[in-house]
Amino acid sequence: MASRPQGRGHRFNRLLDRWPTALALALSAATFGGTESAEGVASFASILVLLPLLYLVVAKLEARRATWPLLVAGIALVVVLRALDLVAPAAVFSALALIVLLWSVVDGHLFRSGTLQVQALGMLAFGALGLIGLAVHPDLARYLVAAGWFFHGVWDFVHLRRDKVVARSFAEWCGVIDVVIAIELIFKW
């Protein structure tokens, strides 16, 4: 069998394979400047609670294919909650995490699945950083939330490398956007 030449088409296909990175960079451009204010930091603190919740729910459902739909649902929930201004998104995400964890204890899944246990620990660590970021002085919050976003990016890249829990495309996208947002938070862009 003859091999195909490695020309422009091959490079274009490799570029297409990196669509999650391109999407993350494009969406990051939309947040550029949004980290300057205390409100912007609080917004990113709130969303920091959503990120590990997605991993936790996907691990509980054992359904990687649910990753992107759950992200869309989470973003839609943020938009609705902010529009209604009745309850903070971080409070809702924390409550949902608690429900998933309790459900996992009751049905025994948490005790049988090492993957779910790791995601539960991630939820506790990243969720705590997000919630603490909402409670402390905005100057300190900026660095705590940036650390949360950065380390969640590392979390994503580990999951991408191991090809576990969430969709690979999501892990790549989330890892890139997390690190970029952490940088924006640190440098107040």
TAKA-V169759 format. One record per pair of residues at least 4 apart in sequence whose C-alpha atoms are under 7 Angstrom apart, sorted by sequence separation. I is the first residue (numbers start at 1). GAP is how many residues later the second one is. If there is no record, write none. Layout:
# TAKA-V169759
i:I gap:GAP
i:I gap:GAP
This chain:
# TAKA-V169759
i:6 gap:4
i:7 gap:4
i:8 gap:4
i:9 gap:4
i:10 gap:4
i:11 gap:4
i:12 gap:4
i:13 gap:4
i:14 gap:4
i:18 gap:4
i:19 gap:4
i:20 gap:4
i:21 gap:4
i:22 gap:4
i:23 gap:4
i:24 gap:4
i:25 gap:4
i:26 gap:4
i:27 gap:4
i:28 gap:4
i:36 gap:4
i:37 gap:4
i:38 gap:4
i:39 gap:4
i:40 gap:4
i:41 gap:4
i:42 gap:4
i:43 gap:4
i:44 gap:4
i:45 gap:4
i:47 gap:4
i:49 gap:4
i:50 gap:4
i:51 gap:4
i:52 gap:4
i:53 gap:4
i:54 gap:4
i:55 gap:4
i:56 gap:4
i:57 gap:4
i:58 gap:4
i:59 gap:4
i:66 gap:4
i:67 gap:4
i:68 gap:4
i:69 gap:4
i:70 gap:4
i:71 gap:4
i:72 gap:4
i:73 gap:4
i:74 gap:4
i:75 gap:4
i:76 gap:4
i:77 gap:4
i:78 gap:4
i:79 gap:4
i:80 gap:4
i:81 gap:4
i:87 gap:4
i:88 gap:4
i:89 gap:4
i:90 gap:4
i:91 gap:4
i:92 gap:4
i:93 gap:4
i:94 gap:4
i:95 gap:4
i:96 gap:4
i:97 gap:4
i:98 gap:4
i:99 gap:4
i:100 gap:4
i:101 gap:4
i:102 gap:4
i:103 gap:4
i:104 gap:4
i:105 gap:4
i:108 gap:4
i:109 gap:4
i:113 gap:4
i:114 gap:4
i:115 gap:4
i:116 gap:4
i:117 gap:4
i:118 gap:4
i:119 gap:4
i:120 gap:4
i:121 gap:4
i:122 gap:4
i:123 gap:4
i:124 gap:4
i:125 gap:4
i:126 gap:4
i:127 gap:4
i:128 gap:4
i:129 gap:4
i:130 gap:4
i:131 gap:4
i:132 gap:4
i:136 gap:4
i:137 gap:4
i:138 gap:4
i:140 gap:4
i:141 gap:4
i:142 gap:4
i:143 gap:4
i:144 gap:4
i:145 gap:4
i:146 gap:4
i:147 gap:4
i:148 gap:4
i:149 gap:4
i:150 gap:4
i:151 gap:4
i:152 gap:4
i:153 gap:4
i:154 gap:4
i:155 gap:4
i:156 gap:4
i:157 gap:4
i:158 gap:4
i:159 gap:4
i:160 gap:4
i:166 gap:4
i:167 gap:4
i:168 gap:4
i:169 gap:4
i:170 gap:4
i:171 gap:4
i:172 gap:4
i:173 gap:4
i:174 gap:4
i:175 gap:4
i:176 gap:4
i:177 gap:4
i:178 gap:4
i:179 gap:4
i:180 gap:4
i:181 gap:4
i:182 gap:4
i:183 gap:4
i:184 gap:4
i:185 gap:4
i:35 gap:5
i:58 gap:5
i:81 gap:5
i:104 gap:5
i:105 gap:5
i:136 gap:5
i:159 gap:5
i:163 gap:5
i:166 gap:5
i:184 gap:5
i:34 gap:6
i:35 gap:6
i:58 gap:6
i:81 gap:6
i:104 gap:6
i:110 gap:6
i:81 gap:7
i:110 gap:7
i:134 gap:7
i:58 gap:8
i:81 gap:8
i:133 gap:8
i:160 gap:8
i:58 gap:9
i:78 gap:11
i:133 gap:11
i:160 gap:11
i:133 gap:12
i:159 gap:12
i:160 gap:12
i:157 gap:14
i:129 gap:15
i:130 gap:15
i:156 gap:15
i:157 gap:15
i:54 gap:16
i:129 gap:16
i:156 gap:16
i:54 gap:17
i:156 gap:18
i:157 gap:18
i:129 gap:19
i:156 gap:19
i:153 gap:21
i:154 gap:21
i:126 gap:22
i:153 gap:22
i:153 gap:23
i:153 gap:25
i:152 gap:26
i:153 gap:26
i:150 gap:28
i:149 gap:29
i:150 gap:29
i:149 gap:30
i:149 gap:32
i:150 gap:32
i:149 gap:33
i:147 gap:35
i:146 gap:36
i:146 gap:39
i:146 gap:40
i:49 gap:41
i:46 gap:43
i:50 gap:43
i:57 gap:43
i:142 gap:43
i:143 gap:43
i:46 gap:44
i:49 gap:44
i:53 gap:44
i:59 gap:56
i:60 gap:56
i:59 gap:57
i:56 gap:60
i:56 gap:63
i:55 gap:64
i:56 gap:64
i:56 gap:67
i:52 gap:70
i:53 gap:70
i:52 gap:71
i:52 gap:74
i:49 gap:77
i:48 gap:78
i:49 gap:78
i:48 gap:79
i:49 gap:81
i:48 gap:82
i:46 gap:84
i:45 gap:85
i:45 gap:86
i:45 gap:88
i:45 gap:89
i:42 gap:92
i:67 gap:99
i:38 gap:100
i:45 gap:100
i:67 gap:100
i:41 gap:101
i:48 gap:101
i:64 gap:101
i:64 gap:102
i:65 gap:102
i:68 gap:102
i:64 gap:103
i:59 gap:106
i:58 gap:107
i:58 gap:108
i:55 gap:110
i:55 gap:111
i:20 gap:149
i:24 gap:149
i:28 gap:149
i:35 gap:149
i:35 gap:150
i:21 gap:151
i:20 gap:152
i:21 gap:152
i:24 gap:152
i:25 gap:152
i:28 gap:152
i:36 gap:152
i:20 gap:153
i:24 gap:153
i:28 gap:153
i:35 gap:153
i:36 gap:153
i:35 gap:154
i:21 gap:155
i:33 gap:156
i:32 gap:157
